Amino acid sequence: MSAAVLTTTAAPDAVDSGPRGTGAKAVFALARFEARRMLTSVPVVLVLLGYVAWIVWRGRSAWDGYPALQDADRATQSMPMFVGLAVLVGVNSAMLRSRRHGTEPQFAVLVLPAWQRTAAHALSVVPAALLTAVCVAGQFTWAALKPGAVGHGSLAELAVGPLTVLLFGMLGVLLARVLRSPLAAPLTVVLLLFAFVLGTGPSGSDGTSWLSPVVAAIGGDPLPSELLGRPAAWHALYLTGAALCAAFLAVLLSGGRNLAVRAGLALTLALAVTGGFLQARGAAPSPELTAARERASVRPEQTCVERDGATYCAFDEWVPRVGAWAGVVERVRSLAGGTAGERRIVVRQRIDARYGPAGDAAIPALTEPGQVTVGTAWGGNRVPEFSSAIAAVLVAGTEAAGSELCDGRMVTAMWLSLAWQDDPMDALRRVRLDDDVRGTAVVLSPTDPMIMKDGQTDVVRRLLENPPAGTGQRVKAHWDELTEPGVTTARVAELLGVRGPDRPDSCEE
């Protein structure tokens, strides 16, 4: 009886991938399978549904009915970060699946070696980036189709959202090859959330801030497109290079050391470094841009339009908005008495662009009679703020004098500003800094704010909540006395037929 001898041999390092093209077909087949599995996973589905819901909620908001498209393109960049974080965790988990299930040794007998499987997982991220691009395009198109939209968007800015998803996904692939722990991806997500969401985001004021995927830098009112000075194209190149470099590095670490992988790694690294260097250099405003921002802030070159006895001077991108401004001017003037309704009004669009897109500097009031400031933002609170500025000029003569009203004329000005609006009490609440309709509060304006005291607030509220019959006729009939400097709030209330304030005026407060 002879004994059988068993011998074992090691599995081959590489398996013949068959005829030319078979390996590529298998890579794409695996990529399609993994992409479908990731896009239907619960975390990714929930994040995508939340993203779409946010787009719908934001698009239907009346406060955003007059977008500046050079800001609307940047507004598409933040939310895709959450999609990217979900994709990072999803693709990392998919790559570690065989390790969790203990099936890694079985892959040695499959057609695809490790580096090609890594390439397939990297390709599975692309559909998520394309889906994000569809959401970004839908969000921006919705904004661009609104009747009040002005300005111009940037393709480079719009590309940031999808490229962020691509970059985060490739980081998930690379993490799976560098750190095989299932905790690596969740910890990375926590760090990224702390850096980009919970912490103070990058402002774009220096070159290093542009190493972040998203540099929205939205703080003050919109600026004309030519004054933004953002290196958006170089930033898009940087994100593209960084994402592809991470993918090629993951493939290289998985054993793909052929010429194509090495060349791809070198090329994409060069793209990332080039884009990073040029975006850092372009982050600082050039002397020409600094001079242009100074001119736009101090002595802007604008287009002036005549309409119904008023002049409207605006930056070229905002000229289509003259109709909206004119509607407010005409409604306020129609309520005024004496010669105020025929007074020449000059509306000037003013900005302070010297501090860039994130700047939020105050604009001083104009001292020329009949001149009113309007900003580059519109809709929401900006309408009653502009209306209050017009009313203050009709009552006091100038913006500067209107900001110093402390007597009964404040009641007349606020009635002119709010009485014509669809919901005067809501407009009163929104134009006050405290969002209340009682007590003393700051009344917002495109320039210097006004102070509305508690007694004046009481009288204005009575005029708007239960207006006596013929209030408009009383304003016109008693216009001269209602706008006389020093007129008391009690006298204004008596002339307009409502109960007076509980406390007398005091300009010394």
Buried (B, 14 or more C-beta within 10 A) or exposed (E): EEEEEEEEEEEEEEBEBEEEEEBEEBBEEBBBEBBEBBBEBEBBEEBBEBBBEBBEEBBEEEEBBBBBBBBBBBBBBBBBBBBBBBBBBBBBBBBBBBEEEEEBEEBBEBBBBBBBBBBBBBBBBBBBBEBBBEBBBBBBEBBBEBEBBBBEBBEBBBBBBBBBBBBBBBBBBBBBBEBEEBEBBBEBBEEBBEEBEEEEBBBBBEBEBBBBBBBBBBEBBBBBBBBBBBBBBBBBBBBBBBBBBBBBBBBBBBBBEEEEBEEBBEBBBEBBBBBBEBBBEBBEBEEEBBEBBEEBBEEBEBBEBEBEEBBBBBBBBBBBBBEBBBEBBBBBBEBBBBEBBEBEBBBBBBBBBBBBBBBEEEBBBBEEBBBBBBBBBBBBBBBBBBBBBBBBBBBBBBBBBBBBBBBBBBBBBBBBBBBBBEEBBBBBBBBBEEEEBEEBBEBBBBBBBBBBBEBBBBBBBBBBEEBEEEBBEBBBBBBEEBBBEEBBBBBBBBBBBBEBBEBEBEEEE
